[in-house]
Amino acid sequence: MDTFPGGFIAEVLIRNTSGGDLGWVARVDYPGGRVVTAWLEGVPQGTFSGAGGTLTYRSGPALAAGSSVPLRFHIESARSRPASCSVSGRGCSGL
């Protein structure tokens, strides 16, 4: 995580452990925060929406079986630990 006055850049590593290609939706909640933007590193971009402190990111092309991609986002006025995090309905680990 990169921090700066009033905000930070965070990351959720999306891993596809299934046997086939997978589309996904990530949701990260930072109550009271403000999501500024989000992006994927090294792959085609998906669709981002940020309402208040809630980030929702839908994958673009499906993530290949056995691969991973970092989802990075800029958030302001929030604690460094999210209140909740899930990818396609499954809770994130390592918070």
C-alpha positions in Angstrom: 0.0 0.0 0.0 1.3 3.5 -0.9 0.2 6.2 1.4 0.1 10.0 1.1 -1.6 12.8 3.0 -5.3 12.1 3.0 -5.3 8.9 1.1 -3.6 5.8 -0.2 -3.3 3.3 -3.0 -4.4 -0.2 -2.0 -4.4 -3.5 -3.8 -6.5 -6.7 -3.9 -4.9 -9.6 -5.8 -7.5 -11.4 -7.8 -6.6 -15.1 -8.2 -8.4 -17.6 -10.4 -8.0 -21.0 -8.8 -10.7 -22.7 -10.9 -10.1 -24.9 -13.9 -11.5 -22.5 -16.4 -11.6 -18.9 -17.4 -13.5 -16.7 -14.9 -15.3 -13.4 -14.9 -15.4 -11.7 -11.5 -16.7 -8.8 -9.4 -14.7 -7.3 -6.6 -16.4 -5.2 -3.9 -14.4 -3.4 -1.2 -16.1 -1.2 1.5 -14.4 1.7 3.3 -17.3 3.4 5.2 -16.8 7.2 5.3 -14.1 7.0 2.6 -14.1 8.2 -1.0 -13.0 5.9 -3.9 -11.3 8.1 -6.5 -10.3 5.5 -9.2 -9.4 1.8 -9.7 -7.4 -0.1 -12.4 -6.0 -3.5 -13.2 -2.3 -3.9 -13.8 -1.2 -5.5 -17.1 -4.5 -6.6 -18.5 -7.5 -5.0 -20.3 -9.6 -2.9 -18.0 -13.0 -3.8 -16.6 -15.8 -1.5 -15.3 -15.3 0.5 -12.2 -17.8 2.3 -10.0 -17.2 4.0 -6.7 -20.1 5.3 -4.6 -18.8 6.9 -1.4 -16.4 4.5 0.2 -17.6 1.4 -1.8 -15.6 0.2 -4.7 -17.2 -2.2 -7.2 -15.0 -3.5 -10.1 -16.3 -5.9 -12.8 -13.6 -7.8 -14.8 -13.2 -7.1 -18.5 -12.1 -10.3 -20.3 -12.2 -13.4 -18.2 -9.2 -14.2 -16.1 -7.4 -17.3 -17.3 -7.4 -20.4 -15.1 -4.4 -20.4 -12.7 -3.6 -16.7 -13.3 -3.9 -13.6 -11.1 -4.2 -9.9 -11.6 -3.7 -7.0 -9.1 -6.7 -4.7 -8.7 -5.4 -1.3 -7.5 -7.4 1.6 -6.3 -7.0 5.1 -4.9 -9.1 6.0 -1.8 -9.2 9.1 0.4 -10.4 9.8 3.9 -10.6 6.2 5.0 -8.9 3.8 7.4 -6.3 1.6 5.8 -8.3 -1.6 6.6 -11.6 -2.1 4.7 -14.8 -3.0 6.6 -15.4 -5.7 4.0 -14.0 -7.2 0.9 -15.3 -9.9 -1.5 -14.6 -11.2 -4.9 -17.6 -12.8 -6.6 -19.3 -13.2 -3.2 -16.3 -14.9 -1.5 -14.5 -13.1 1.3 -11.0 -11.8 0.7 -8.2 -13.2 2.8 -5.1 -11.5 4.2 -6.8 -8.3 5.3 
